[in-house]
């Protein structure tokens, strides 16, 4: 049975954005410090959920079950477990002095003006090898926070460089779930998509590296303190495991165990009981983004059930195919890009957005003469751009939580995703790189 379309189903998402971003913006203009902290997004989403439950067809009990199914979807639960493990590792590593030791080591080797581009490149390298932006942010984020405490570089810019690097790998890695979803739905090889994608992403990465270098050129480091290799060891190990492509859960769990073991061995008075308390403190620090992610999953599922996503797909399909002036490759690529971007805004999950829109994107590609490699690239690029910029997305939320800053500040500082968007739009407008296939 074909799903009904309903544009009004998108109203709850609009309400959430107005409440969260609107409130923070108004308070910022009135001079309130840390304005985006005044209204928690986990609270701002509650009226949106209430509206979604009131709207649409079906009984209340059924809609509540749909919301709960969305909140408990496998991708949402996976993110939540990563939140907990990342929080536990960051808390233990900080308690044993691992963050300070790692930062002091880094500052002793890298001039302050190269810290921002260095963090971006490290995060890009790790995420490409690891295949997960979340695991990369969890591993590299605490180091960025420690650097911020010993230099005059802003935390927002430091975390923006980490998130940007993480999204670079999320977009390009052969083992990334977005790459797998994009290539499977479009029917092309991962290697072919990687080469096509790289021609667009690489200029953006080079531009971001130069921009971060210019922004960090005036950075001044505080006096570099002493460091012990034993306290740096947990970070060295998890980064090595990440580069080896090991599962993110194994990497973070190993980090927690190793950091606790180092603490018991080298930190005076650090006990197993204190280790357990630090793990729980890390778990507790992630409660806001954990709750928000689950509620966002529930809202997204209600929007899908009530026809909001189907409405978007139908409208974009009409825009790109029902035209008298002919079907063009650029029009098809623009439609695919807009399709996955809007779906990502609704679901706050780039993999889910690709899966939801993959079928229609393939149809648009076939009718408009778009090479499958190009359609897969557009799906992956624009889903990662949106995911790296929305302040209610998992990656930005995790970075903001680790740094203790507003996710809006992180998204505004993610220069790579802005440049990637510009590069992709220019690619569509100019028809570059070449490689489009002709359709009879």
SEVEXKOL-68491 format. One record per residue (C-alpha): residue in one letter; residue number from 0; x negated, y, z. Coordinates in steps of 0.1 Angstrom, whole numbers, plus 5000, padded with zeros to 4 digits. Layout:
<sites>
- A, NUM, X, Y, Z
...
</sites>
This chain:
<sites>
- X, 0, 5000, 5000, 5000
- X, 1, 4986, 5034, 4989
- X, 2, 4980, 5058, 5018
- X, 3, 5000, 5090, 5019
- X, 4, 4981, 5122, 5017
- X, 5, 4987, 5150, 5042
- X, 6, 4966, 5182, 5043
- X, 7, 4982, 5192, 5077
- X, 8, 4964, 5162, 5093
- X, 9, 4932, 5184, 5091
- X, 10, 4946, 5210, 5115
- X, 11, 4933, 5193, 5147
- X, 12, 4898, 5194, 5134
- X, 13, 4902, 5231, 5125
- X, 14, 4916, 5237, 5160
- X, 15, 4885, 5221, 5176
- X, 16, 4861, 5242, 5155
- X, 17, 4880, 5274, 5162
- X, 18, 4880, 5267, 5199
- X, 19, 4844, 5256, 5203
- X, 20, 4825, 5277, 5177
- X, 21, 4850, 5306, 5179
- X, 22, 4848, 5309, 5217
- X, 23, 4810, 5308, 5217
- X, 24, 4808, 5334, 5189
- X, 25, 4831, 5358, 5206
- X, 26, 4813, 5355, 5239
- X, 27, 4780, 5360, 5222
- X, 28, 4792, 5392, 5207
- X, 29, 4803, 5404, 5241
- X, 30, 4768, 5399, 5255
- X, 31, 4774, 5367, 5275
- X, 32, 4742, 5347, 5278
- X, 33, 4742, 5310, 5268
- X, 34, 4777, 5317, 5253
- X, 35, 4781, 5283, 5238
- X, 36, 4777, 5267, 5272
- X, 37, 4808, 5284, 5286
- X, 38, 4832, 5260, 5269
- X, 39, 4821, 5224, 5266
- X, 40, 4828, 5208, 5233
- X, 41, 4840, 5177, 5252
- X, 42, 4868, 5199, 5266
- X, 43, 4874, 5219, 5235
- X, 44, 4883, 5187, 5216
- X, 45, 4911, 5178, 5240
- X, 46, 4937, 5202, 5226
- X, 47, 4927, 5190, 5191
- X, 48, 4934, 5154, 5202
- X, 49, 4967, 5164, 5218
- X, 50, 4977, 5180, 5185
- X, 51, 4967, 5150, 5165
- X, 52, 4987, 5127, 5187
- X, 53, 5018, 5149, 5184
- X, 54, 5015, 5153, 5146
- X, 55, 5023, 5127, 5120
- X, 56, 5044, 5096, 5118
- X, 57, 5045, 5066, 5142
- X, 58, 5051, 5063, 5179
- X, 59, 5028, 5078, 5205
- X, 60, 5016, 5044, 5217
- X, 61, 5005, 5034, 5182
- X, 62, 4986, 5067, 5177
- X, 63, 4969, 5063, 5210
- X, 64, 4958, 5028, 5200
- X, 65, 4945, 5042, 5167
- X, 66, 4925, 5069, 5186
- X, 67, 4910, 5043, 5209
- X, 68, 4901, 5021, 5180
- X, 69, 4882, 5051, 5165
- X, 70, 4865, 5058, 5198
- X, 71, 4854, 5022, 5200
- X, 72, 4842, 5019, 5164
- X, 73, 4809, 5001, 5161
- X, 74, 4790, 5031, 5148
- X, 75, 4802, 5052, 5177
- X, 76, 4793, 5026, 5203
- X, 77, 4759, 5022, 5187
- X, 78, 4753, 5060, 5190
- X, 79, 4764, 5059, 5227
- X, 80, 4740, 5032, 5236
- X, 81, 4712, 5051, 5219
- X, 82, 4722, 5081, 5239
- X, 83, 4719, 5062, 5272
- X, 84, 4686, 5045, 5263
- X, 85, 4671, 5078, 5250
- X, 86, 4682, 5096, 5282
- X, 87, 4668, 5068, 5304
- X, 88, 4634, 5069, 5286
- X, 89, 4631, 5107, 5286
- X, 90, 4639, 5108, 5323
- X, 91, 4614, 5081, 5334
- X, 92, 4587, 5095, 5311
- X, 93, 4591, 5130, 5325
- X, 94, 4591, 5117, 5361
- X, 95, 4558, 5099, 5357
- X, 96, 4542, 5129, 5340
- X, 97, 4542, 5113, 5306
- X, 98, 4557, 5143, 5289
- X, 99, 4531, 5168, 5303
- X, 100, 4503, 5144, 5296
- X, 101, 4514, 5139, 5260
- X, 102, 4519, 5177, 5255
- X, 103, 4485, 5185, 5269
- X, 104, 4469, 5159, 5246
- X, 105, 4487, 5174, 5216
- X, 106, 4478, 5210, 5225
- X, 107, 4441, 5200, 5230
- X, 108, 4441, 5186, 5194
- X, 109, 4465, 5209, 5175
- X, 110, 4463, 5247, 5173
- X, 111, 4495, 5264, 5184
- X, 112, 4503, 5278, 5150
- X, 113, 4505, 5242, 5135
- X, 114, 4528, 5228, 5162
- X, 115, 4561, 5234, 5144
- X, 116, 4551, 5220, 5110
- X, 117, 4533, 5192, 5128
- X, 118, 4564, 5182, 5147
- X, 119, 4584, 5183, 5115
- X, 120, 4560, 5161, 5096
- X, 121, 4557, 5136, 5125
- X, 122, 4595, 5133, 5128
- X, 123, 4598, 5129, 5090
- X, 124, 4571, 5102, 5090
- X, 125, 4586, 5083, 5120
- X, 126, 4622, 5085, 5107
- X, 127, 4612, 5073, 5072
- X, 128, 4595, 5043, 5088
- X, 129, 4621, 5037, 5114
- X, 130, 4652, 5043, 5093
- X, 131, 4671, 5061, 5120
- X, 132, 4673, 5098, 5128
- X, 133, 4687, 5091, 5163
- X, 134, 4658, 5070, 5174
- X, 135, 4633, 5096, 5160
- X, 136, 4649, 5124, 5179
- X, 137, 4649, 5103, 5211
- X, 138, 4612, 5095, 5207
- X, 139, 4599, 5129, 5195
- X, 140, 4624, 5153, 5211
- X, 141, 4610, 5151, 5247
- X, 142, 4575, 5159, 5234
- X, 143, 4589, 5190, 5216
- X, 144, 4606, 5201, 5249
- X, 145, 4573, 5198, 5268
- X, 146, 4555, 5218, 5241
- X, 147, 4582, 5245, 5245
- X, 148, 4574, 5247, 5282
- X, 149, 4537, 5254, 5276
- X, 150, 4539, 5277, 5245
- X, 151, 4560, 5307, 5236
- X, 152, 4577, 5288, 5207
- X, 153, 4614, 5287, 5212
- X, 154, 4631, 5254, 5221
- X, 155, 4657, 5258, 5194
- X, 156, 4631, 5261, 5167
- X, 157, 4611, 5232, 5181
- X, 158, 4642, 5210, 5182
- X, 159, 4652, 5222, 5148
- X, 160, 4619, 5210, 5133
- X, 161, 4624, 5176, 5149
- X, 162, 4660, 5172, 5137
- X, 163, 4650, 5184, 5102
- X, 164, 4622, 5158, 5101
- X, 165, 4646, 5131, 5114
- X, 166, 4671, 5139, 5087
- X, 167, 4644, 5138, 5060
- X, 168, 4638, 5101, 5069
- X, 169, 4675, 5094, 5074
- X, 170, 4680, 5105, 5038
- X, 171, 4650, 5087, 5022
- X, 172, 4641, 5057, 5042
- X, 173, 4646, 5023, 5025
- X, 174, 4661, 5008, 5057
- X, 175, 4683, 5038, 5066
- X, 176, 4720, 5028, 5068
- X, 177, 4729, 5059, 5046
- X, 178, 4705, 5047, 5019
- X, 179, 4720, 5012, 5020
- X, 180, 4756, 5025, 5019
- X, 181, 4749, 5050, 4991
- X, 182, 4731, 5025, 4968
- X, 183, 4756, 4997, 4974
- X, 184, 4787, 5019, 4967
- X, 185, 4771, 5033, 4936
- X, 186, 4756, 5001, 4922
- X, 187, 4720, 5011, 4919
- X, 188, 4687, 4999, 4932
- X, 189, 4672, 5015, 4964
- X, 190, 4639, 5021, 4948
- X, 191, 4655, 5040, 4918
- X, 192, 4676, 5061, 4942
- X, 193, 4645, 5068, 4963
- X, 194, 4625, 5082, 4934
- X, 195, 4654, 5103, 4922
- X, 196, 4661, 5115, 4957
- X, 197, 4625, 5123, 4965
- X, 198, 4623, 5147, 4936
- X, 199, 4649, 5168, 4953
- X, 200, 4639, 5163, 4989
- X, 201, 4602, 5168, 4985
- X, 202, 4603, 5205, 4975
- X, 203, 4627, 5211, 5004
- X, 204, 4602, 5194, 5028
- X, 205, 4573, 5214, 5015
- X, 206, 4593, 5246, 5019
- X, 207, 4603, 5237, 5054
- X, 208, 4567, 5229, 5063
- X, 209, 4555, 5263, 5051
- X, 210, 4584, 5280, 5068
- X, 211, 4577, 5263, 5101
- X, 212, 4540, 5272, 5098
- X, 213, 4549, 5309, 5092
- X, 214, 4574, 5309, 5121
- X, 215, 4549, 5292, 5144
- X, 216, 4519, 5313, 5133
- X, 217, 4522, 5336, 5163
- X, 218, 4526, 5308, 5188
- X, 219, 4504, 5311, 5218
- X, 220, 4496, 5281, 5240
- X, 221, 4493, 5282, 5277
- X, 222, 4463, 5269, 5294
- X, 223, 4460, 5232, 5284
- X, 224, 4461, 5210, 5315
- X, 225, 4445, 5177, 5322
- X, 226, 4460, 5144, 5309
- X, 227, 4456, 5107, 5315
- X, 228, 4458, 5082, 5287
- X, 229, 4478, 5058, 5308
- X, 230, 4507, 5084, 5310
- X, 231, 4505, 5090, 5273
- X, 232, 4507, 5053, 5266
- X, 233, 4545, 5049, 5265
- X, 234, 4548, 5075, 5238
- X, 235, 4520, 5060, 5218
- X, 236, 4536, 5026, 5220
- X, 237, 4571, 5036, 5210
- X, 238, 4559, 5057, 5181
- X, 239, 4538, 5028, 5169
- X, 240, 4568, 5005, 5172
- X, 241, 4590, 5030, 5154
- X, 242, 4564, 5033, 5125
- X, 243, 4564, 4995, 5124
- X, 244, 4601, 4996, 5116
- X, 245, 4613, 4979, 5148
- X, 246, 4649, 4980, 5160
- X, 247, 4657, 5013, 5178
- X, 248, 4671, 4995, 5208
- X, 249, 4640, 4974, 5212
- X, 250, 4618, 5005, 5209
- X, 251, 4637, 5026, 5235
- X, 252, 4641, 4997, 5259
- X, 253, 4604, 4989, 5257
- X, 254, 4597, 5026, 5263
- X, 255, 4617, 5025, 5295
- X, 256, 4600, 4994, 5308
- X, 257, 4565, 5006, 5299
- X, 258, 4570, 5041, 5313
- X, 259, 4583, 5026, 5346
- X, 260, 4554, 5001, 5347
- X, 261, 4529, 5029, 5342
- X, 262, 4546, 5050, 5369
- X, 263, 4545, 5022, 5395
- X, 264, 4508, 5015, 5386
- X, 265, 4493, 5050, 5385
- X, 266, 4517, 5075, 5402
- X, 267, 4513, 5076, 5440
- X, 268, 4545, 5068, 5458
- X, 269, 4564, 5059, 5426
- X, 270, 4584, 5028, 5434
- X, 271, 4607, 5004, 5415
- X, 272, 4637, 5019, 5433
- X, 273, 4627, 5054, 5422
- X, 274, 4623, 5041, 5386
- X, 275, 4659, 5028, 5388
- X, 276, 4671, 5062, 5400
- X, 277, 4653, 5080, 5372
- X, 278, 4669, 5057, 5346
- X, 279, 4703, 5064, 5360
- X, 280, 4696, 5102, 5361
- X, 281, 4688, 5099, 5324
- X, 282, 4720, 5081, 5317
- X, 283, 4740, 5108, 5336
- X, 284, 4724, 5135, 5316
- X, 285, 4739, 5121, 5284
- X, 286, 4775, 5119, 5297
- X, 287, 4787, 5150, 5278
- X, 288, 4776, 5140, 5243
- X, 289, 4786, 5104, 5250
- X, 290, 4822, 5115, 5258
- X, 291, 4823, 5139, 5229
- X, 292, 4811, 5113, 5204
- X, 293, 4838, 5089, 5215
- X, 294, 4865, 5115, 5214
- X, 295, 4853, 5127, 5180
- X, 296, 4855, 5092, 5167
- X, 297, 4891, 5090, 5179
- X, 298, 4900, 5123, 5163
- X, 299, 4884, 5112, 5130
- X, 300, 4904, 5080, 5130
- X, 301, 4936, 5099, 5137
- X, 302, 4929, 5123, 5108
- X, 303, 4922, 5093, 5085
- X, 304, 4954, 5075, 5096
- X, 305, 4976, 5105, 5091
- X, 306, 4963, 5111, 5056
- X, 307, 4939, 5140, 5060
- X, 308, 4909, 5123, 5043
- X, 309, 4931, 5109, 5016
- X, 310, 4944, 5145, 5009
- X, 311, 4908, 5157, 5006
- X, 312, 4899, 5129, 4982
- X, 313, 4929, 5135, 4960
- X, 314, 4923, 5173, 4958
- X, 315, 4887, 5169, 4949
- X, 316, 4896, 5142, 4924
- X, 317, 4919, 5166, 4906
- X, 318, 4894, 5194, 4906
- X, 319, 4868, 5172, 4889
- X, 320, 4888, 5152, 4864
- X, 321, 4921, 5170, 4856
- X, 322, 4905, 5197, 4834
- X, 323, 4912, 5207, 4798
- X, 324, 4877, 5220, 4792
- X, 325, 4861, 5186, 4792
- X, 326, 4844, 5164, 4818
- X, 327, 4808, 5174, 4825
- X, 328, 4780, 5158, 4845
- X, 329, 4775, 5189, 4867
- X, 330, 4812, 5190, 4875
- X, 331, 4811, 5153, 4886
- X, 332, 4780, 5159, 4907
- X, 333, 4795, 5189, 4924
- X, 334, 4827, 5169, 4931
- X, 335, 4807, 5140, 4946
- X, 336, 4788, 5165, 4968
- X, 337, 4819, 5183, 4980
- X, 338, 4837, 5150, 4986
- X, 339, 4811, 5135, 5010
- X, 340, 4805, 5169, 5027
- X, 341, 4842, 5174, 5036
- X, 342, 4845, 5137, 5047
- X, 343, 4814, 5142, 5069
- X, 344, 4829, 5173, 5085
- X, 345, 4859, 5152, 5095
- X, 346, 4841, 5121, 5107
- X, 347, 4809, 5136, 5121
- X, 348, 4791, 5104, 5108
- X, 349, 4772, 5104, 5076
- X, 350, 4772, 5067, 5071
- X, 351, 4810, 5065, 5076
- X, 352, 4815, 5095, 5052
- X, 353, 4795, 5077, 5025
- X, 354, 4815, 5045, 5029
- X, 355, 4848, 5063, 5029
- X, 356, 4840, 5083, 4997
- X, 357, 4818, 5058, 4979
- X, 358, 4845, 5043, 4957
- X, 359, 4859, 5076, 4945
- X, 360, 4824, 5090, 4940
- X, 361, 4816, 5060, 4918
- X, 362, 4847, 5067, 4898
- X, 363, 4838, 5104, 4894
- X, 364, 4803, 5094, 4883
- X, 365, 4816, 5070, 4856
- X, 366, 4842, 5094, 4842
- X, 367, 4818, 5124, 4842
- X, 368, 4787, 5107, 4829
- X, 369, 4767, 5109, 4862
- X, 370, 4738, 5084, 4865
- X, 371, 4744, 5060, 4895
- X, 372, 4710, 5071, 4909
- X, 373, 4722, 5107, 4909
- X, 374, 4755, 5099, 4925
- X, 375, 4738, 5079, 4952
- X, 376, 4714, 5107, 4958
- X, 377, 4741, 5133, 4960
- X, 378, 4761, 5112, 4985
- X, 379, 4731, 5107, 5007
- X, 380, 4717, 5142, 5005
- X, 381, 4749, 5161, 5013
- X, 382, 4760, 5137, 5040
- X, 383, 4726, 5142, 5057
- X, 384, 4727, 5180, 5052
- X, 385, 4761, 5182, 5069
- X, 386, 4752, 5158, 5096
- X, 387, 4720, 5177, 5104
- X, 388, 4739, 5210, 5107
- X, 389, 4773, 5204, 5124
- X, 390, 4770, 5212, 5161
- X, 391, 4792, 5183, 5170
- X, 392, 4772, 5156, 5151
- X, 393, 4753, 5130, 5170
- X, 394, 4718, 5141, 5160
- X, 395, 4722, 5178, 5169
- X, 396, 4740, 5169, 5201
- X, 397, 4712, 5146, 5212
- X, 398, 4686, 5172, 5204
- X, 399, 4705, 5199, 5223
- X, 400, 4710, 5176, 5253
- X, 401, 4673, 5166, 5255
- X, 402, 4663, 5203, 5253
- X, 403, 4691, 5216, 5275
- X, 404, 4701, 5241, 5249
- X, 405, 4733, 5247, 5228
- X, 406, 4737, 5224, 5198
- X, 407, 4746, 5255, 5178
- X, 408, 4712, 5269, 5184
- X, 409, 4696, 5236, 5172
- X, 410, 4717, 5236, 5140
- X, 411, 4709, 5272, 5132
- X, 412, 4671, 5263, 5135
- X, 413, 4672, 5232, 5113
- X, 414, 4655, 5249, 5083
- X, 415, 4649, 5217, 5064
- X, 416, 4686, 5209, 5060
- X, 417, 4693, 5244, 5047
- X, 418, 4665, 5241, 5022
- X, 419, 4676, 5206, 5012
- X, 420, 4711, 5220, 5005
- X, 421, 4697, 5248, 4983
- X, 422, 4674, 5223, 4965
- X, 423, 4703, 5199, 4958
- X, 424, 4726, 5227, 4946
- X, 425, 4698, 5240, 4923
- X, 426, 4694, 5204, 4910
- X, 427, 4730, 5202, 4901
- X, 428, 4731, 5237, 4885
- X, 429, 4699, 5231, 4865
- X, 430, 4705, 5195, 4856
- X, 431, 4672, 5185, 4872
- X, 432, 4656, 5160, 4876
- X, 433, 4665, 5145, 4842
- X, 434, 4679, 5110, 4840
- X, 435, 4716, 5114, 4834
- X, 436, 4731, 5086, 4814
- X, 437, 4756, 5092, 4786
- X, 438, 4791, 5078, 4787
- X, 439, 4808, 5068, 4755
</sites>
